[in-house]
Structures are given as C-alpha cells and as structure tokens.
Amino acid sequence: MPTPQLLKFIKNILIQGTVIKSTGSWYIVRRTDTQAIVQCRIVGKFRLENMVLTNPVAVGDIVQFAIESEGKGMIKKIMPRTNYVARQSPRRKHDVHLLASNIDQALLFVTIVEPSLKQGFIDRFLLTTEPQEIPTIIGFNKADLYDADDKAIYENMKAIYEKIGYTVLLISATEGVGLDALTTLLTNKITMISGQSGVGKSSVVNGIQPEMTLKTGDISDYSGKGQHTTTFAEMHPLSFGGYLIDTPGIKTLAFNNLEPIQVAHNFREFFALSDDCRFGGTCLHRNEPNCAVLAALEREEISAIRYENYLQILEEVEDQNYWERHTDV
C-alpha cells in the first residue's frame, strides 16, 4: 500500500491531456502520453478574459491534472487556448458558456425545411466564431426535401455567404448528397459541429461515420421544432483522420460577451468597408454620415438580410449593456 509520502508525491505530478467530454460536474480527459481516459474534477475558479463562466473547462481544452484517489484526476491548470467558441449562457444571462476550444474549424448545420430556415440564426452563430477567426462551414441539410422555392432560397443563401468567404454545402443525409465533399473538409481537422435542434446534424455525421452512431431526434409534431438529442459536448475521433466535437442543439443565441463595436467588427464585410467610413473603426453603420456600409447597402453590394440581422443584434447588445450598467446584479 502506498505510503502517505508517496501519495503526496503522486498528487504533485501533473499529467497533460485533452478534455474530450464535459458533463457539467465531471470532465473526461484523454492523456497525451498513454491515451488513457481519466475522469477529472476541477479545483478553484477559472475565468476567461474577466468573464464568469458556467463551464470553466471546455471540450478541446489541453489541461494538466493530478491523480487523486481511486484513479480520478483533479484539473489544476488549463493550458493557453489557441481559440474558443463562447456564447451567453442560456440559463444564467450574466454568464458565458464555452462550447469548445482549440478547434480548426466550425460546421453549422441548417436546413430550409423541417424545421423552417431561421436565417438570422446563421448570422448569430457566425458571431461566435468570427471574433476568434475560426473558419466556418455552413451545411444546408435535408436537400431531398427542398422544392423549387426552397432550392431558390438555398441558392440565394449560398450566394450571400460564399461572397463574403464562407464555405457553403448542400447536403442530404438520406440520399448521400454532399457527404464526400464534407468528408474531405473534415479530414485531419478538429471540427466543432453545431446547429439548432432538428436540423439533422447527427444524421449527417452518422452518414459519414456510421460507427459513431450519434443519437438522432425527430421533429415535434406540435411545435415543428427539433428535439434535443445531445446533452453534453463530446469529442469523437474520425476514422479518416481528425475529430468532431458534437455540441448540444442550440435554441437561441445572445451575446453578453460582446460590445456593440465588436458586433460591427465581426460582420466581416462591414469591417472590410469600415476604413472608408467617415468615423472609421468606430462607425456602427446605422445613421452615421458618410458611412461606407450604408452606401454599399444602397448599391445592393451587401446583403440587406445580413444588415437587418446586424441591426437587431446590435440593438439587443446595446439594450443588454444598458441594463447591466443600471441594474444591481
């Protein structure tokens, strides 16, 4: 039986690993050296750029931990992140929730039908990846259900987002459309996948990696919305190289972690024009004189849909910031 001195020595040895699953109270870590899986807890409080986190450790984090009793681990240190994806906590509006960290790209699943397209959600999601300059793929799933009008909507969305540098794919998990192209994009990359419930992300993943068998859900007949199937974020290896970080379906996205000017700077086509605005990088592109974004909008050189979504998000962020400054929390 190990002596107290030996146990103390063992507890002071830090082991490095990658967080591959978060369950809220426990973190599953894959050791870097042996690839063994260790169940870990955290000690102390961790913050992210002075923001209060609901989950201080994210899937994808590189951590250092010490072995405690019964082979369990205690996370002592989070190594510097190359990037992260964060959102306002859906349950605690003053806190921030980490979706994933240290990723190569993000993949957002949407669909035109079942459930119907919420185009504003695309722009909201891009506000979680753009601040960290994370390449993002937008996958339009359930293409087999699209009629002529739906296909026209898809072509319009494709034109909007490809014009500003995003990758757009048409996918059908049931007919195999787009799966080869998607596999190529995922190979040897760490990819966070996300989407609103019911868009079929699990069906697509099972189509390219059948042995992964992610849980799939149906559309609620009552609400027309998807049923949540993923409860916690989890990293899965891909047989053709790379990893997927599956995240729970998202209903809505809000941004207590952004200032109004950050919203303006992270609509990438607006930021590209801001040098030509009279007020440069401080312009919010709303009613300022000699605004290059407003001029481009009049010439129909930027998407009116994106601009309307921008105004709505900007107003929400300004309202939230106002109430946070004038309310005791």
Secondary structure, DSSP 8 states (H G I E B T S, - for coil): ---HHHHHHHHT--EEEEEEEE-SS-EEEEETTT--EEEEEE-S---BTTB-BSSSS-TT-EEEEEE-GGG-EEEEEE---S-EEEEE-SS-TTSEEEEEES-SEEEEEEESTTTT--HHHHHHHHHHHGGGT--EEEEEE-GGG--HHHHHHHHHHHHHHHHTT-EEEE-BTTTTBTHHHHHHHHTTEEEEEEE-TTS-HHHHHHHH-GGG------B-TTTS-B-----S-EEEE-TTSEEEEE----S----TT--HHHHHHTSHHHHHHGGGSTTGGG--SSS-TT-HHHHHHHTT-S-HHHHHHHHHHHHHHHHHHHHHHSS--
